[in-house]
Amino acid sequence: MARSAGADRWWLGVLGLVLLVAGAGAALLGFGIFGSARGSRPLLDPVIVDALRAQPLLWRWVAIVGGVVLVVLGLVWAVRSLRPERRPDLLLESSADTTLLVTAGAAAEAVGARAGLLPGVGRARARMVGSAGSPALRVTVWITDDADVAEICRLLESDVVAEARDALGLEHLPVAVRLELDAARGGPRVA
């Protein structure tokens, strides 16, 4: 389950395309492609300039409102892009007198601790992300120099993730695994 950045990429692509077309148009205008005298003429048509001069206060307010709207949209976009991922707590059982709730931190800590015990793993960390209806795991595993990566991946799937699915009562639990080399703990390897 990946954090969706598709909308951000799409809007940035559209903005980049608009700016590219505007820049290419300005460059072509400056090189005289649209006529030799066109580069020295004003950007706005005289009819538009006359309409703007007829109602200067109205157009100033339109420009101010447009600028404020663009700033607000930019801030909303930035806050939306930078917000942290949701960490869902999982409700395992609920009745009139009892509630069994597993917090996202507890589940992630248990998975990280179990993954850290695998042979060839120096340390491990896990995070539960998504929603309560469709949770997912992000596991970061730091492997040692002598680790068998294929075996670690097999054990993660067959032991760690399978145990987490069973313990949480989930049929599907998508997992993203990030493998990193653990920092060398001894002296230099070359003398």
C-alpha positions as CSV (number, residue, x, y, z in Angstrom):
1,M,0.0,0.0,0.0
2,A,1.8,3.0,-1.2
3,R,1.2,6.6,-0.2
4,S,-0.6,8.0,-3.3
5,A,1.3,10.8,-4.9
6,G,-0.5,10.4,-8.3
7,A,-2.6,13.5,-7.9
8,D,0.5,15.6,-6.9
9,R,2.4,14.2,-9.9
10,W,-0.4,15.0,-12.3
11,W,-0.9,18.6,-11.1
12,L,2.9,19.2,-11.2
13,G,3.0,17.8,-14.7
14,V,0.2,20.1,-15.8
15,L,1.9,23.1,-14.2
16,G,5.2,22.2,-15.7
17,L,3.6,21.8,-19.2
18,V,1.9,25.1,-19.0
19,L,5.1,26.8,-17.9
20,L,7.1,25.0,-20.7
21,V,4.6,26.2,-23.3
22,A,4.7,29.7,-22.0
23,G,8.5,29.8,-22.0
24,A,8.7,28.3,-25.4
25,G,6.2,30.8,-26.7
26,A,8.1,33.7,-25.2
27,A,11.4,32.4,-26.7
28,L,9.8,32.0,-30.2
29,L,8.4,35.5,-29.9
30,G,11.8,36.9,-29.0
31,F,13.5,35.1,-31.9
32,G,11.0,36.7,-34.3
33,I,9.2,33.5,-35.4
34,F,5.8,35.2,-35.2
35,G,7.0,38.2,-37.1
36,S,9.9,40.6,-36.7
37,A,7.8,43.5,-35.2
38,R,5.7,41.3,-32.9
39,G,8.5,41.1,-30.3
40,S,8.5,44.8,-29.8
41,R,4.7,45.2,-29.4
42,P,2.9,45.1,-26.0
43,L,2.0,41.7,-24.6
44,L,-1.7,42.7,-24.1
45,D,-3.9,43.9,-27.0
46,P,-4.8,47.6,-26.8
47,V,-8.5,46.7,-26.5
48,I,-7.8,44.7,-23.4
49,V,-5.6,47.5,-22.0
50,D,-8.4,50.0,-22.6
51,A,-10.9,47.6,-20.7
52,L,-8.5,47.3,-17.8
53,R,-8.0,51.1,-17.6
54,A,-11.8,51.7,-17.7
55,Q,-12.3,49.7,-14.4
56,P,-8.9,49.9,-12.5
57,L,-10.3,49.2,-9.0
58,L,-12.3,46.2,-10.1
59,W,-9.3,44.6,-11.8
60,R,-7.1,45.3,-8.8
61,W,-9.5,43.4,-6.6
62,V,-9.7,40.6,-9.1
63,A,-5.9,40.3,-9.1
64,I,-5.8,40.4,-5.3
65,V,-8.5,37.7,-4.9
66,G,-6.8,35.6,-7.6
67,G,-3.5,35.9,-5.8
68,V,-5.0,35.0,-2.4
69,V,-6.8,32.0,-4.0
70,L,-3.5,30.8,-5.5
71,V,-1.7,31.1,-2.1
72,V,-4.5,29.3,-0.3
73,L,-4.4,26.5,-2.9
74,G,-0.6,26.2,-2.6
75,L,-0.8,26.0,1.2
76,V,-3.5,23.4,1.1
77,W,-1.5,21.4,-1.4
78,A,1.7,21.6,0.8
79,V,-0.1,20.6,4.0
80,R,-1.8,17.7,2.3
81,S,1.5,16.5,0.8
82,L,3.4,16.8,4.1
83,R,0.8,15.3,6.5
84,P,1.9,12.1,8.1
85,E,0.4,8.8,7.2
86,R,-2.5,7.5,9.2
87,R,-1.7,4.8,11.8
88,P,-4.8,2.7,12.3
89,D,-5.7,1.0,15.5
90,L,-7.4,-2.4,14.8
91,L,-10.6,-3.4,16.6
92,L,-10.4,-7.2,17.0
93,E,-13.5,-7.7,19.0
94,S,-16.3,-5.6,20.3
95,S,-19.2,-6.5,22.5
96,A,-21.4,-4.7,25.0
97,D,-19.0,-5.3,27.9
98,T,-15.6,-5.8,26.3
99,T,-13.5,-4.2,23.5
100,L,-10.3,-5.7,22.2
101,L,-8.3,-3.0,20.4
102,V,-4.7,-3.4,19.1
103,T,-3.0,0.0,18.7
104,A,-0.9,0.6,15.5
105,G,2.2,1.1,17.6
106,A,1.8,-2.2,19.5
107,A,1.3,-4.2,16.3
108,A,4.2,-2.5,14.6
109,E,6.5,-3.0,17.6
110,A,5.7,-6.7,17.7
111,V,6.3,-7.1,14.0
112,G,9.6,-5.2,14.2
113,A,10.8,-7.2,17.2
114,R,9.9,-10.5,15.5
115,A,11.7,-9.4,12.3
116,G,14.7,-8.4,14.2
117,L,15.2,-12.0,15.5
118,L,15.6,-13.4,12.0
119,P,19.1,-14.7,11.1
120,G,21.1,-12.1,9.2
121,V,19.0,-9.2,10.5
122,G,20.8,-6.6,12.6
123,R,17.7,-4.7,13.5
124,A,14.2,-4.1,12.1
125,R,11.5,-1.5,12.4
126,A,7.8,-1.7,11.3
127,R,5.0,0.8,10.9
128,M,1.3,0.1,10.5
129,V,-0.3,2.4,8.0
130,G,-3.5,2.8,6.0
131,S,-7.0,2.6,7.5
132,A,-8.6,0.3,10.0
133,G,-10.5,-1.3,7.1
134,S,-7.4,-1.9,5.0
135,P,-4.2,-1.7,7.1
136,A,-0.7,-2.3,5.6
137,L,2.8,-2.8,7.0
138,R,5.9,-0.9,6.2
139,V,8.9,-2.9,7.4
140,T,12.5,-1.7,7.3
141,V,15.1,-4.4,7.8
142,W,18.8,-3.7,8.3
143,I,20.7,-6.7,7.1
144,T,24.3,-7.8,8.1
145,D,27.1,-8.4,5.7
146,D,26.7,-12.2,5.7
147,A,22.9,-12.2,5.3
148,D,21.1,-14.3,2.8
149,V,18.6,-11.8,1.4
150,A,16.4,-14.3,-0.3
151,E,16.1,-16.3,2.9
152,I,15.3,-13.1,4.9
153,C,12.5,-12.2,2.5
154,R,11.1,-15.8,2.6
155,L,11.1,-15.8,6.4
156,L,9.5,-12.4,6.6
157,E,6.6,-13.6,4.4
158,S,6.2,-17.1,5.8
159,D,6.9,-16.4,9.5
160,V,6.6,-12.7,10.5
161,V,3.8,-11.5,8.2
162,A,1.9,-14.7,8.5
163,E,2.0,-14.5,12.3
164,A,0.9,-10.9,12.1
165,R,-2.1,-11.7,9.8
166,D,-3.1,-14.6,12.1
167,A,-2.8,-12.5,15.3
168,L,-4.7,-9.6,13.9
169,G,-7.3,-11.7,12.2
170,L,-6.7,-10.2,8.8
171,E,-7.1,-12.1,5.5
172,H,-4.9,-9.7,3.6
173,L,-2.1,-7.6,5.0
174,P,0.0,-5.8,2.3
175,V,3.6,-5.4,3.3
176,A,6.3,-3.1,1.8
177,V,9.8,-4.2,2.8
178,R,12.8,-2.0,2.7
179,L,16.2,-3.6,3.0
180,E,19.2,-1.7,4.1
181,L,22.8,-2.7,5.0
182,D,23.5,-2.4,8.7
183,A,26.4,-0.3,9.7
184,A,29.6,-2.2,10.3
185,R,30.1,-2.8,14.0
186,G,33.7,-3.9,14.0
187,G,37.0,-2.4,12.9
188,P,37.9,-1.9,9.3
189,R,37.6,-4.9,7.0
190,V,40.8,-4.1,5.1
191,A,44.1,-3.9,7.0
